[in-house]
Amino acid sequence: MNERMSRLIGQMAQQSVQTSIITDPKHVYYLSGFRSEPHERLLALIVDADGKSKLLVPELDRAGAEADAAVDAIESHRDTDNAYKILGAMLGKNANGEVGVEKDKLTVTQYEKITAFLPDASLTGIDQVLLAMRAVKSADEIDRIRHAVKLVEQVLRETLPLVKAGVTELELAADIDYRMRRIGAEGPSFDTTVLAGEKSALPHGTPGTRQVQAGELLLFDMGVYAEGYVSDITRTFAVGDISDELKTVYETVLRANELGIAALKAGVPMAQADLAARQHIESRGFGDRFTHRLGHGIGLDIHEYPSLHGGNHDILQPGMTVTVEPGIYIPGVGGVRIEDDVLITGHGPETLTTFPKQFTVIAG
């Protein structure tokens, strides 16, 4: 039994959970080492309180599971089978009492199909147990995140010389996605964002046919998925000369980014980092233009626990990896966001992203 399985079983015992059914592919990978995307087919890892583990996979994934999964037994199902009936048979006598499931991940349809074969079970959410486990990264996980950071920064570095007046947001985004795969990433960890001019004031804007022009801002928000883990970086540049107002916005966001990172100390409430950045932005008169939390956890997913916002008083722990991404957005004018990936250590924060953050003019 691996260490992660052992930890899960210990938490199950505290909740009197007899068995757990893990269906999120990311959690199956995290616990068993088997990585796949089953799409609409059922993938399920069964972990019993006595330490036994079984994996149910689609037949087309069986060979991969047999090669990679650290479990006691593997079963498979074909497209003509009732996969949930097979799951029920695998559970057997452990289908009574408390059964742990990921309530945040199950669809209503999946819930109904599972409970149809577990009439005597009471389903208990184990989502928070798994998220808390994932929040503190191992040395291997941190190395994978470092690798993903290195790749995305290389792509950004290669992309900047392509910026010129007349190129569209979509053209730049497409080139970024191509370069990610060309240098060894599995692809983007989220939809690549390139926003020019007034569109940079949209925190969740979508690249389109808007052309880059001189005298405005250009924002890149991008990350890669590599070796199972993600990176996430945002940099904002000036295309030629920009207004003094936008330069002030940039310097304010940069300082907020630095203050937010400095506040990420093990043993302190997560809210402190958000407040450190937010109070600086408010002091410069832009408080109502910082419209989102300071950051979020990264790891197997691009957004995972913890959430860095002013109301979160959970305690930062060594091994957590988070983003710090303050922003100021002025509708119709433009916006600035600067985002770094940061590792919490016992000696203070370590910024994993190294791409320069000082105000930079590109093209023109």
C-alpha positions as CSV (number, residue, x, y, z in Angstrom):
1,M,0.0,0.0,0.0
2,N,1.4,3.4,-0.9
3,E,1.6,6.3,1.5
4,R,-1.3,8.2,-0.1
5,M,-3.6,5.2,0.1
6,S,-2.6,4.8,3.8
7,R,-3.4,8.4,4.6
8,L,-6.8,8.1,2.9
9,I,-7.6,5.0,4.9
10,G,-6.6,6.7,8.1
11,Q,-9.1,9.6,7.3
12,M,-11.7,7.0,6.4
13,A,-11.4,5.4,9.8
14,Q,-12.0,8.8,11.5
15,Q,-15.3,9.1,9.6
16,S,-16.3,5.4,10.0
17,V,-16.2,5.0,6.3
18,Q,-16.1,1.3,5.3
19,T,-15.1,1.8,1.7
20,S,-14.5,4.7,-0.7
21,I,-15.3,4.9,-4.4
22,I,-13.0,7.3,-6.2
23,T,-14.3,8.4,-9.7
24,D,-12.4,11.6,-10.5
25,P,-9.6,10.6,-12.9
26,K,-7.2,13.0,-11.2
27,H,-7.8,11.4,-7.8
28,V,-7.5,7.9,-9.3
29,Y,-4.1,9.0,-10.7
30,Y,-3.0,10.6,-7.4
31,L,-3.8,7.5,-5.4
32,S,-3.0,4.6,-7.8
33,G,-0.6,6.0,-10.4
34,F,-2.9,5.2,-13.3
35,R,-3.6,8.1,-15.5
36,S,-6.4,8.2,-18.1
37,E,-9.4,10.1,-19.4
38,P,-12.3,7.8,-19.6
39,H,-14.7,10.4,-21.0
40,E,-18.3,9.1,-20.6
41,R,-17.1,5.6,-19.4
42,L,-16.9,4.7,-15.7
43,L,-13.5,4.7,-14.0
44,A,-13.6,3.8,-10.3
45,L,-11.0,3.1,-7.6
46,I,-12.3,1.2,-4.6
47,V,-10.4,1.6,-1.4
48,D,-11.5,-0.5,1.6
49,A,-10.9,0.2,5.2
50,D,-8.8,-3.0,5.5
51,G,-6.3,-1.6,3.0
52,K,-7.5,-3.5,-0.1
53,S,-7.8,-1.6,-3.4
54,K,-9.5,-2.5,-6.6
55,L,-9.7,-0.6,-9.9
56,L,-12.5,-0.7,-12.5
57,V,-11.5,0.6,-15.9
58,P,-13.0,0.6,-19.4
59,E,-11.7,-2.5,-21.3
60,L,-9.7,-0.3,-23.7
61,D,-7.7,1.0,-20.7
62,R,-7.0,-2.3,-19.1
63,A,-3.5,-2.8,-20.5
64,G,-2.5,0.7,-19.3
65,A,-3.9,0.0,-15.8
66,E,-2.1,-3.3,-15.5
67,A,1.1,-1.5,-16.3
68,D,0.8,1.5,-14.1
69,A,-1.8,1.0,-11.3
70,A,-0.6,0.2,-7.8
71,V,-3.7,-1.7,-6.7
72,D,-4.6,-5.2,-5.6
73,A,-7.0,-6.1,-8.3
74,I,-8.2,-4.7,-11.7
75,E,-11.5,-5.4,-13.4
76,S,-12.7,-4.0,-16.7
77,H,-16.0,-3.4,-18.5
78,R,-16.9,-3.3,-22.2
79,D,-19.3,-0.8,-23.8
80,T,-22.1,-3.4,-23.8
81,D,-21.7,-4.1,-20.0
82,N,-23.6,-2.4,-17.2
83,A,-20.4,-0.9,-15.5
84,Y,-22.3,0.1,-12.4
85,K,-23.5,-3.5,-11.9
86,I,-19.9,-4.6,-12.1
87,L,-19.0,-1.9,-9.6
88,G,-21.7,-3.2,-7.2
89,A,-20.3,-6.8,-7.5
90,M,-16.8,-5.6,-6.8
91,L,-18.0,-3.8,-3.6
92,G,-19.7,-6.9,-2.3
93,K,-20.2,-6.9,1.5
94,N,-18.6,-3.5,1.8
95,A,-21.6,-1.9,0.1
96,N,-23.2,-1.5,3.6
97,G,-22.8,1.4,6.0
98,E,-20.9,4.5,5.2
99,V,-19.4,4.7,1.6
100,G,-17.1,7.6,0.8
101,V,-17.7,9.3,-2.6
102,E,-16.6,12.6,-4.2
103,K,-19.9,14.5,-4.0
104,D,-18.5,17.5,-5.7
105,K,-17.6,15.4,-8.7
106,L,-20.5,13.0,-9.1
107,T,-23.3,14.0,-11.5
108,V,-26.9,13.3,-10.5
109,T,-27.0,10.5,-13.1
110,Q,-23.8,8.9,-11.6
111,Y,-25.2,9.2,-8.1
112,E,-28.4,7.5,-9.1
113,K,-26.6,4.7,-10.8
114,I,-24.3,4.1,-7.9
115,T,-27.0,4.1,-5.3
116,A,-29.2,1.7,-7.3
117,F,-26.6,-1.0,-6.6
118,L,-25.9,0.2,-3.0
119,P,-29.4,0.2,-1.4
120,D,-28.1,-0.3,2.1
121,A,-25.3,2.3,1.9
122,S,-25.1,5.9,3.1
123,L,-22.9,8.0,0.9
124,T,-20.5,10.3,2.7
125,G,-18.4,13.1,1.0
126,I,-14.7,12.6,1.2
127,D,-13.9,15.5,-1.2
128,Q,-12.3,17.7,1.5
129,V,-10.1,14.8,2.7
130,L,-8.7,14.4,-0.8
131,L,-8.3,18.1,-1.4
132,A,-6.4,18.6,1.9
133,M,-4.1,15.7,1.0
134,R,-3.4,17.2,-2.5
135,A,-2.8,20.7,-1.1
136,V,0.6,19.7,0.4
137,K,2.9,18.6,-2.4
138,S,5.6,16.0,-2.3
139,A,9.1,16.7,-3.6
140,D,8.3,14.8,-6.8
141,E,5.1,16.9,-7.3
142,I,7.0,20.1,-6.8
143,D,9.7,19.1,-9.3
144,R,6.9,18.4,-11.9
145,I,5.4,21.9,-11.2
146,R,8.9,23.4,-11.6
147,H,9.1,21.6,-15.0
148,A,5.8,22.9,-16.1
149,V,6.8,26.5,-15.1
150,K,10.0,26.2,-17.1
151,L,8.1,25.1,-20.2
152,V,5.5,27.9,-20.1
153,E,8.2,30.5,-19.5
154,Q,10.1,29.2,-22.5
155,V,7.0,29.5,-24.7
156,L,6.3,33.1,-23.5
157,R,9.9,34.0,-24.2
158,E,9.6,32.6,-27.8
159,T,6.3,34.3,-28.4
160,L,7.2,37.9,-27.5
161,P,9.2,38.5,-30.7
162,L,6.1,37.7,-32.8
163,V,4.2,40.6,-31.3
164,K,3.7,43.5,-33.8
165,A,1.0,45.9,-34.7
166,G,-1.7,44.1,-36.7
167,V,-1.3,40.6,-35.3
168,T,-4.5,39.3,-33.7
169,E,-5.1,37.9,-30.3
170,L,-6.1,34.5,-31.8
171,E,-3.0,34.3,-33.9
172,L,-0.8,34.7,-30.9
173,A,-2.8,32.3,-28.8
174,A,-2.7,29.7,-31.5
175,D,1.1,30.1,-31.8
176,I,1.4,29.7,-28.1
177,D,-0.6,26.5,-28.0
178,Y,1.5,25.0,-30.9
179,R,4.8,25.9,-29.2
180,M,3.7,24.3,-25.9
181,R,3.4,20.9,-27.6
182,R,6.4,21.4,-29.7
183,I,8.7,21.8,-26.6
184,G,7.2,18.8,-24.8
185,A,4.1,19.9,-22.9
186,E,0.9,17.9,-23.2
187,G,-0.9,21.1,-24.0
188,P,-2.3,24.2,-22.2
189,S,-3.5,23.8,-18.7
190,F,-6.4,26.1,-19.5
191,D,-7.5,28.1,-22.5
192,T,-4.7,30.4,-23.4
193,T,-5.6,34.0,-23.0
194,V,-4.2,36.9,-25.1
195,L,-6.0,40.2,-24.7
196,A,-5.1,43.5,-26.3
197,G,-6.0,47.1,-25.5
198,E,-9.3,47.6,-23.8
199,K,-9.9,43.8,-23.7
200,S,-7.1,43.4,-21.2
201,A,-9.6,44.9,-18.7
202,L,-11.6,41.7,-18.9
203,P,-10.3,39.3,-16.2
204,H,-11.9,36.3,-18.1
205,G,-11.7,37.7,-21.6
206,T,-11.6,35.5,-24.6
207,P,-9.0,36.0,-27.5
208,G,-10.6,37.1,-30.7
209,T,-9.8,38.9,-33.9
210,R,-8.9,42.1,-32.1
211,Q,-5.6,43.3,-33.5
212,V,-2.6,44.5,-31.4
213,Q,-2.0,48.2,-31.7
214,A,0.7,50.6,-30.6
215,G,0.0,52.6,-27.4
216,E,-1.8,49.9,-25.5
217,L,-1.4,47.0,-23.1
218,L,-1.1,43.3,-24.1
219,L,-1.9,40.6,-21.5
220,F,-0.8,37.0,-21.7
221,D,-2.4,34.5,-19.2
222,M,-1.1,31.0,-20.0
223,G,0.0,27.7,-18.5
224,V,1.0,24.2,-19.6
225,Y,0.1,20.7,-18.5
226,A,3.2,18.5,-18.3
227,E,3.9,15.2,-16.5
228,G,0.4,15.4,-14.9
229,Y,0.9,18.9,-13.3
230,V,0.3,22.5,-14.3
231,S,1.8,25.9,-14.4
232,D,0.0,29.3,-14.6
233,I,1.6,32.6,-15.4
234,T,0.3,36.1,-16.4
235,R,2.4,38.9,-17.7
236,T,1.3,42.3,-19.1
237,F,3.3,44.3,-21.5
238,A,3.2,47.8,-23.1
239,V,3.1,47.9,-26.9
240,G,5.0,51.0,-27.5
241,D,4.3,54.1,-25.4
242,I,1.3,54.0,-23.1
243,S,-0.4,56.6,-20.9
244,D,0.9,57.6,-17.5
245,E,-2.3,56.3,-16.0
246,L,-1.6,52.8,-17.3
247,K,2.0,53.0,-16.1
248,T,0.8,53.9,-12.6
249,V,-1.6,51.0,-12.8
250,Y,1.2,48.7,-13.7
251,E,3.5,49.8,-10.9
252,T,0.7,49.5,-8.4
253,V,-0.1,45.9,-9.5
254,L,3.6,45.0,-9.5
255,R,4.0,46.2,-5.9
256,A,0.8,44.4,-4.8
257,N,2.2,41.2,-6.4
258,E,5.4,41.5,-4.4
259,L,3.6,42.2,-1.1
260,G,1.2,39.3,-1.7
261,I,4.1,36.9,-2.2
262,A,6.0,38.2,0.8
263,A,3.0,37.5,3.0
264,L,2.9,33.8,2.1
265,K,4.5,32.4,5.2
266,A,3.8,29.0,6.7
267,G,1.7,29.1,9.8
268,V,-0.3,32.3,9.0
269,P,-3.9,32.6,7.7
270,M,-4.3,32.6,3.9
271,A,-6.3,35.8,4.1
272,Q,-3.2,37.8,5.0
273,A,-1.7,37.5,1.5
274,D,-4.8,38.7,-0.1
275,L,-5.1,41.6,2.3
276,A,-1.5,42.7,1.9
277,A,-2.0,43.0,-1.9
278,R,-5.5,44.4,-1.7
279,Q,-4.7,47.1,0.9
280,H,-1.8,48.4,-1.3
281,I,-4.1,48.6,-4.4
282,E,-6.8,50.4,-2.3
283,S,-4.2,52.9,-1.0
284,R,-3.5,53.9,-4.6
285,G,-7.2,54.5,-5.3
286,F,-7.9,51.4,-7.3
287,G,-9.6,49.2,-4.7
288,D,-12.8,48.8,-6.7
289,R,-10.8,47.7,-9.8
290,F,-9.4,44.6,-8.1
291,T,-12.4,42.4,-8.5
292,H,-11.2,38.8,-7.7
293,R,-9.2,36.8,-5.1
294,L,-5.4,37.0,-4.9
295,G,-4.8,33.5,-6.1
296,H,-5.5,29.8,-5.9
297,G,-3.8,26.4,-5.5
298,I,-2.2,24.6,-8.5
299,G,-1.2,21.0,-8.9
300,L,-3.0,18.3,-10.7
301,D,-5.7,20.9,-11.5
302,I,-5.3,24.5,-12.6
303,H,-7.7,25.6,-9.8
304,E,-7.5,23.6,-6.6
305,Y,-7.4,24.2,-2.9
306,P,-6.4,26.5,-1.3
307,S,-8.2,29.7,-2.3
308,L,-6.4,32.9,-1.3
309,H,-9.1,35.4,-0.5
310,G,-9.7,37.8,2.4
311,G,-12.2,35.5,4.1
312,N,-10.1,32.4,4.2
313,H,-8.5,31.8,7.6
314,D,-7.1,28.4,6.9
315,I,-3.4,28.2,7.7
316,L,-0.7,28.1,5.0
317,Q,1.5,25.0,5.2
318,P,4.9,24.1,3.8
319,G,4.5,22.3,0.5
320,M,1.5,24.2,-0.8
321,T,1.8,25.7,-4.3
322,V,-0.4,28.7,-5.1
323,T,-0.7,31.6,-7.6
324,V,-0.4,35.3,-6.7
325,E,-2.2,37.3,-9.3
326,P,-3.4,40.8,-8.3
327,G,-5.0,42.9,-11.1
328,I,-6.5,46.3,-11.8
329,Y,-9.0,46.5,-14.6
330,I,-10.3,49.8,-16.0
331,P,-13.2,49.3,-18.4
332,G,-12.8,50.6,-21.9
333,V,-9.1,51.4,-21.2
334,G,-7.1,48.4,-20.2
335,G,-6.0,46.2,-17.4
336,V,-2.9,44.8,-15.7
337,R,-2.5,41.4,-14.0
338,I,0.8,39.9,-12.9
339,E,0.8,36.3,-11.8
340,D,3.4,34.1,-10.3
341,D,3.5,30.5,-9.0
342,V,4.7,30.3,-5.5
343,L,5.8,27.4,-3.2
344,I,5.3,27.8,0.6
345,T,8.3,26.6,2.5
346,G,9.3,26.6,6.1
347,H,11.8,29.4,5.3
348,G,9.4,31.6,3.5
349,P,7.8,31.8,0.0
350,E,9.8,30.6,-3.1
351,T,8.6,32.1,-6.3
352,L,8.8,29.4,-9.0
353,T,8.1,31.6,-11.9
354,T,11.2,33.7,-12.9
355,F,10.0,35.5,-16.0
356,P,10.9,39.3,-15.5
357,K,8.1,41.4,-14.0
358,Q,9.4,44.9,-14.4
359,F,7.5,47.3,-16.7
360,T,8.5,46.2,-20.3
361,V,7.8,47.8,-23.6
362,I,7.6,45.4,-26.6
363,A,7.1,46.0,-30.3
364,G,5.9,49.6,-30.9
